[in-house]
Amino acid sequence: MSENNVKNLLLQLQQALAEGGAVDDETLAMAKKLDKEINAFIASAEDVNSPELDDAIALEARFAVNHPVAERLIRELIDSLGRIGI
């Protein structure tokens, strides 16, 4: 999976959260932080130890009960990040 696919999944996640109803402010902040971190990581050529995967896993757990579409998207995102080496 390419970096473009990861960016597309991030966009779909943001859209699902916007359309999905009541999402608490902390979860929205976490999702925005994850989006920013992953985009910054993709833009950089540095091989650094990144917390993005841990952030994504934490979001997946938050979405499991109340936001099944967002949970599915974050699971795909986690899988995609693993494929590109994050």
C-alpha positions in Angstrom: 0.0 0.0 0.0 1.3 3.4 -0.9 1.6 6.6 1.0 -1.2 8.0 -1.1 -3.5 5.2 0.2 -2.5 6.1 3.8 -3.4 9.7 3.1 -6.7 8.6 1.6 -7.5 6.5 4.7 -6.7 9.5 6.9 -9.1 11.6 4.9 -11.8 9.0 5.1 -11.3 8.8 8.8 -11.7 12.5 9.2 -14.9 12.4 7.1 -16.3 9.5 9.0 -15.8 11.3 12.3 -17.4 14.5 10.9 -20.4 12.5 9.8 -20.6 10.0 12.6 -22.2 12.0 15.2 -21.1 12.6 18.8 -17.3 12.1 19.1 -15.8 13.5 22.2 -13.3 16.4 21.9 -10.4 14.3 23.2 -10.9 11.6 20.6 -11.2 14.3 17.8 -8.0 15.9 19.0 -6.2 12.5 19.0 -7.4 11.8 15.4 -6.2 15.2 14.3 -2.8 14.7 16.0 -2.5 11.3 14.3 -3.3 12.8 10.9 -0.7 15.6 11.4 2.0 13.2 12.7 1.5 10.6 9.9 1.6 13.3 7.2 4.7 14.8 8.7 6.3 11.4 8.9 5.5 10.7 5.2 6.8 14.1 4.2 10.1 13.5 5.9 12.8 11.2 4.6 14.1 10.5 8.0 14.0 7.0 9.6 12.9 8.0 13.1 11.2 6.1 15.9 7.6 7.2 15.5 4.7 7.0 17.9 2.1 7.1 15.1 1.2 3.4 15.3 0.7 3.5 19.0 -1.6 6.6 18.5 -3.6 4.7 15.8 -4.0 1.7 18.1 -5.3 3.9 20.9 -7.8 5.5 18.6 -9.0 2.1 17.3 -9.8 1.1 20.9 -11.8 4.3 21.4 -13.8 3.8 18.2 -14.6 0.1 18.8 -17.9 0.6 20.6 -19.4 3.8 19.2 -17.9 4.4 15.8 -17.6 1.1 13.8 -16.8 2.9 10.5 -14.0 4.9 12.1 -12.8 1.7 13.7 -12.6 -0.1 10.4 -10.8 2.8 8.8 -8.3 3.1 11.6 -7.6 -0.7 11.4 -6.9 -0.3 7.6 -4.7 2.6 8.5 -2.7 0.6 11.0 -2.3 -2.2 8.5 -1.2 0.3 5.8 1.3 1.9 8.1 2.8 -1.5 8.8 3.2 -2.2 5.1 5.1 1.1 4.5 7.3 0.5 7.4 5.9 2.8 10.1 
